[in-house]
Amino acid sequence: MRRIGSGYVGTDDIKTSTANQDIVKTEQMNNEGIKQLYKFSFLNHSPCHVIINNKEPIFLDEKQGFDMTHVDAPITSFVIVEEGVEYQFIGAY
């Protein structure tokens, strides 16, 4: 089997969002040259709206979360619309 990834990124603890926060376009990821994630798992600890890849807002109920794999469109942007949402994520690039 051919390997398609080279590493992982994610939260080191449960984080709290600021309004319209893009959790994928972080300083660390920019510094490491990471432009997209081919696997991504997100868990929201309260209801929220997210905007994936600059498309329309999507509602996620408490702890509904979101998961995608290499067969889905890569994640280039993942925005939490509301302030104060506790969340965690992990992604592969």
JOBELWO-V115157 format. One record per residue. N is the residue number from 1. RES is the residue in one small letter. PHI is phi in degrees with one decimal (* if undefined). D_FIRST is the distance of its C-alpha to the first C-alpha in Angstrom with 1 decimal. Layout:
{{N	RES	PHI	D_FIRST} {N	RES	PHI	D_FIRST}}
This chain:
{{1	m	*	0.0} {2	r	-84.6	3.8} {3	r	-78.6	6.5} {4	i	-111.5	9.4} {5	g	-111.6	12.1} {6	s	-133.2	14.5} {7	g	-179.8	16.9} {8	y	-131.7	18.9} {9	v	-136.1	22.5} {10	g	173.0	25.0} {11	t	-79.0	28.5} {12	d	-91.7	29.9} {13	d	-169.7	32.3} {14	i	-69.7	33.7} {15	k	-108.8	35.0} {16	t	-121.5	37.8} {17	s	-74.4	37.5} {18	t	-102.1	40.0} {19	a	-60.8	41.0} {20	n	57.0	38.5} {21	q	-84.1	36.1} {22	d	-90.1	32.7} {23	i	-82.2	30.5} {24	v	-90.6	27.5} {25	k	-87.1	29.7} {26	t	-102.1	30.8} {27	e	-60.0	32.3} {28	q	-60.3	29.5} {29	m	-68.1	26.8} {30	n	-63.6	29.0} {31	n	-63.6	29.6} {32	e	-89.8	26.0} {33	g	74.6	25.4} {34	i	-83.9	23.2} {35	k	-104.9	24.0} {36	q	-156.5	21.7} {37	l	-117.2	19.5} {38	y	-94.0	16.5} {39	k	-136.2	16.9} {40	f	-157.0	20.5} {41	s	-136.0	22.6} {42	f	-129.0	26.4} {43	l	-127.6	29.2} {44	n	-100.5	32.8} {45	h	-90.8	35.6} {46	s	-149.4	38.2} {47	p	-59.5	38.4} {48	c	-162.8	37.6} {49	h	-111.0	36.7} {50	v	-127.7	33.6} {51	i	-121.0	32.9} {52	i	-103.2	29.3} {53	n	52.2	28.7} {54	n	63.1	32.5} {55	k	-98.4	33.0} {56	e	-74.7	35.5} {57	p	-61.5	36.1} {58	i	-125.8	34.5} {59	f	-86.6	36.2} {60	l	-120.2	34.3} {61	d	-73.0	36.5} {62	e	-50.9	36.7} {63	k	59.4	33.4} {64	q	-68.6	31.7} {65	g	68.2	29.1} {66	f	-153.4	26.3} {67	d	-133.1	22.5} {68	m	-145.5	20.0} {69	t	-126.9	16.2} {70	h	-64.4	14.0} {71	v	-85.8	15.4} {72	d	-94.1	18.9} {73	a	-62.7	20.8} {74	p	-59.3	20.2} {75	i	-89.0	23.0} {76	t	-111.4	25.3} {77	s	-156.4	28.3} {78	f	-142.5	29.2} {79	v	-103.3	32.9} {80	i	-92.3	34.9} {81	v	-70.7	38.2} {82	e	-82.7	40.5} {83	e	-85.2	41.7} {84	g	86.1	41.5} {85	v	-86.9	38.3} {86	e	-78.9	36.6} {87	y	-153.9	32.8} {88	q	-150.2	29.6} {89	f	-152.0	26.1} {90	i	-142.7	22.6} {91	g	-144.2	20.2} {92	a	-118.7	16.9} {93	y	-130.0	17.0}}
